Amino acid sequence: MSLTLDNVGFDNLSLIFEYLLYPLSDKKDAFDADEDMFLQSLQNYLSLQRVCRDWRQISSSSININFRCGWPLGKAIECSQVSVLHLLDDPRLQPSINDNYALVTCVMTSKLSTLELLLRDSRIELPERMLEWVLTSRDARVLELFLKDGRMQLHPGALMKCALEGLVEMLKLLLADDRIDVSYNRYTAFLRSIRGGQVEVVRAFLSCSRLDPSALKNSAIGLAAASGHTDIVRMLMEDDRVDPSANNCSAIRRAASSNRTEVFELLLPVTPIDLSEDDNFMLRYASQNGHTSMVQVLLKHPEVDPSARDNFALRFAANKNIRNAIIECKKSRGTLCEADLLIPTLTPN
């Protein structure tokens, strides 16, 4: 013989449960109680749910499962995964209520197991801003769960946020997803990371087979050279897709005009360029603009003529160190004459 509750038993338990669950009842959604009373009522409910099927049925009918815009689910997320499971089993639950408060809470607190439970629930509706919240969490594990779920809307602008904030692991996950356009806005995210000297971010971009580091006339290596980021220039040089001498040797020219001597010397062996071209323009530019170290590097090369354009580099030397370097070079080459020493420096200092 099995024992079951009759109508009287149900009625009696209902009265008891209504008392225990009163703050969360349908009748008193606006009940003026403090947080402790709400929490005690929720704990009572979860305890009753664990007893038996009849108690689950009676206690469920005694509360508003979506009380105060999903307060029970939000509080359960703070407490335990088991509590969340019990609430998700209730068909009346609206897990996306209150602008997906429950989901956002899991994201921002990195409650991964609970987040997995919510994502498996078909009632969850992901908002358009979900990717923004996920990136704000700065947790690659959270992003991985959403990408695996496949419902979150992706936008290539996320690459920029990851690049600027150095979120390398998140960036790798996004780059591995074919839905993300890595060339968005003319490779802006990639190029900004190069300009900022973010070595690991650039490395992550280069690991993506869908990215073309030679795009825009090999502007990536030119930008790295002009910015003086030697490690990034070296990384790009090691990539078979990049041509350091592209666009009329633009990379080394930009390194020279920006006084990036280390990058200049790194690029020189792989760049077919005549350092004396255009009447020794590189030397004249470096001298006139006060790039002392670049002048010293250029003068080491015998093809560079410090006397070009009627001693332009000497006459327009921006400082004494440059003037002295040119005079010493001419002296060592046996081309210095007394007239050179009498040439006035037209540039002050």
N, C-alpha and C positions, 0 to 999 in steps of 0.2 A: 504494500500500500504506500502510495506517495503522498506527501503532505504538500498542500498548496494553499495559497491565501484565498479566502473567500472575500466577498464584497466588503464585509465588516472589517476584515483584517486590512484590506486596501485602504478603506476610509480612515481607520485608526492610524496607519502608518503615514498616510497623506497629511493628517493633522500634525503629527510629530515632525515630519520632514518640512512642512511649511514653516513651522516654528524655527527649525534649525537653519533653514535657508531663506528666511524672511527678507534679509537685506538684498538678496539677488532675485527676488521673486518678480514675476510679471506684473504683479499688482503694485509693486513699490519701486519702479525704476528710478523715481526721483526721491527715494527715501533718504532722509537727512541723517545719514550715519557716517561714522568716521572710517578711516582706512582699515583700522583693526577689525571692525565689525564685518566689513566686506571680505577681508582676507579670511576671517574665521568661518564665514559662511561658505566661501569657496573651498576651504579645507574640508568642511563638513560634507559638501557635495562630492568631492573627489573620494572621500572615504566611503560614502554610501555607494558610490558607483562600483567599488571593488568587492562588494559583498555578494550579490547574486543578481540574476536577471530581473527579478521582481523589484528589488530595491533600486536598480538602475532605472527601471521604467518609472517608478513612482517619483524618485528624486529628480529625474529629468523634467517631469511635468511640473515641478515645483519652482523652477528657476527660469529666468530669462538668460539663455546661454550667450546672448549678444549684449548683455547688460552694459549700459553706458559705453556704447561704441566699441564693444569687444574687450572690455576690461578683463573679464575672466581669462581669455586666451593670452592677453598681454602679461598678466600676472603669472599665469602658468609657465610661460616661457622663462620668466625670471627664476622660477622655482625648480621645475624638473621636467625632463622629457616625458616621463610616464604621465604626468598631469596633462601635458599637451596631447598625448595619444588619446586619453579618455575624452577630451573635449572634441578632438577631430572625429571621433566615432559618432558624434551627435549630428544627425543630418540637418538640424536646424542651424548649426554653426555657420556664420559668414566669416571665413578666415581673412577675407580681403577688406573687411569693414574698416572705416576710419583711415582711408588712404593707405591701406596695406600696412597699418601700424605694426602688426605682428611680424610681417615679413621684414620690414625695415629694421625692426629691433634685432632680429636674428642676424641681419647683415652687419649692422653697426657694432654688435657685440661678439661677432664671429662664433655664434652658437651653431656650429656646422651640422651636428646631428639633427637638431630641431629644424634647421633650415631645409635639410633633405626631406624631412617629413612634410613640411609645408609645400615644397615644390612637387611632391608626389600627389598632392591633393588637387583634384581637377577643379575644385571651386576657386582656387587661387588665380587671380587675374593680375598679371604683371603690368604695372604702370609704365608709361612712356619714359619716365625719368629713372627707371630702375638701374640702368647702366651707370648713371651719375651717382646714385647711392652706393652701388657696388664699388666703384672706383674710390669713393670717399672713404670706404672701409680700409683701403690700402692692404687688403688681405687677398693674395692670389688664390687661396683655397676657396674663398667665397666666389670669386669670378669663375673659377673652374667649374663649380657646381652649376652656376647659371648657364655657362656655355654648353655644358653637358645636357642640361634641360632643353636648351634650344629655343625657348620661347621669348627670351629677352631681345628687345630691339637693339641692334648694334649701330653705332655711328662712327665713322673713321676719325671724327674729332677726338675720340677717346685716346687715339695714339698720341696726340699732342699733350694731353694731360699726363699720360704716363711718362712721356719723354721729359717734359718740364720738371716733373716731380721725382724723376729717377725711379719710377716703379717698374723695375726691369722685369721681374717675374710676371707681373700683369701684362706688360708689353709683349713678352714672348707668347703668352696665351692668345692675345688678340691677333698677333701676326700669324699665328698658326691657324686661325679661323679664316676660311676662304670668303666669308661674307664681308670681311673688312677690306676696303680698298686702300692698299698701302701707298698708292700714288696720289691720294686725296690732296687737293689744293696744291698741286705741283710739288709733292714730296716735302711739304712744309715741316712736318714733324721731324722727319729724318734730318733735314738741313739745319733746323733749329738746334737739334741735339749736337750736331757737328760744331756749329758756331759756339755753343756753350761748353764745348770740350768734355762732353759726357761720354767717356770712353766705353763704359759697359752698355750704355743705351745704344750707342752706335754699333757696338758689337752685336747686340740683339737684332737690330735692323738688318745688318749684313747677313745674319744667319737665315733670313727669310728669302727663300728662292724666288718669291714673287716680286721682290724689290729690285729695281735696276739702279745700282749705284753710279752708273755712267750716264744716267738721264740728264737732260738739260745741258748737253755738251760737257759732260763730266764736271758739272759745277760743284759737286761734293768735294772733290779733292782740291779744287781751287779755293773753296771757302775754308777748308781745313788749313790750307797753306797760308792764306791771308790772315787767319786767326792765330797762327803759330802753334797749333796743336800737333806736335810732332808724333805722338803715339797714334793719333787718328790718321794722320797722313801715312804713316808706316802701315797701318792696318789696311787702308785703301790700296796702297801700292801692292800689298800681298794678295789682293783680290783680282783674279784674272779678268773680271768684267770691267775693271777700271784702267784707263789709259792715262798715265801721268803726263804725257806729252800732247794730249788732245787740245784742240782749240788753239793751235799755234803756241803750244807750251805755256798755256795760261797759268797753270799752277805755280810754276817756278817764277814767272814774271810777277805774280801777285805776292809771292813770298819775298821777292826782292824789293818791291815797292813798299811793302809793309815792314821792312827791316827784320824779317824772320830768318836770321842767318842759319839757325840749326836746321830748319825745314829746307832752306835753300840748298845747303850742302847735302842734305839727304836726297833731294830730287835731282841734283846736278848729274850724277852718274847715269841716270836713266832718261835724261832729257836731252835730245839733240838740239842744242841751242848755241848760238854764237854770242858770247858775252860781250863782244865788241861791236855788235850790230848797231846800226843807226848812230854812227859816230860815238860809240861807247855811252849810249843813253843811260844804261843801268848805273854806271859810275857817276855820270853827271847828275842824275836824279838823286842818288844816295848822298852825294856830297852837298848838293844844294839844300836838301831837306834834313840835314843833320843826322843821317844814319851812319854813325861812326863805325859800328861793328860791320855793317854791310860793305862800307868802303874798304875796310881792312881785309875782308874776305875776297872781294873782287880783285884787289891789287895783288893777291897771291897768284893770280892766273896771268901768264905772260901775254896772252892775246889782248888783255885789257890795257888800253893806252891812256895813261893819266894826262898826256899832253893834247889829247883830242880837242878839236874845236878851239884851238888857240888857248890851251890850258884852262878850259872852262871849269873843270873840277877844282882846280887850284884857285882860280879867281873868285869863284862863288862858293868856296868852302864855308859851311855854316858855322864851324867852330875851329879852334886852334888844333884840336886833336886830329881832325880830318886833314887840315893843312899840313901838319907835321907828318902824317902818314903818307901823304902824296909825295912830299919832298923826300922822305926816306926811301920810298919806292923808286923814285927817279934816280936817287943817288946810288942805290944798289944796282940799278940797271945801267949805270954809267951815262944817263941821259940828262942829268941835272946840270944846269948852267947858272952863271951868276944872275942872269936876267930873271930866272925863275924865282930867286930869293927876293928880288925887288918887286915882284908882282904884288900889288895891294889886294887884300881880301875885300871884295865889294860888299859882302854880307857882314853886318855887325856881329860882334862877339868874336 
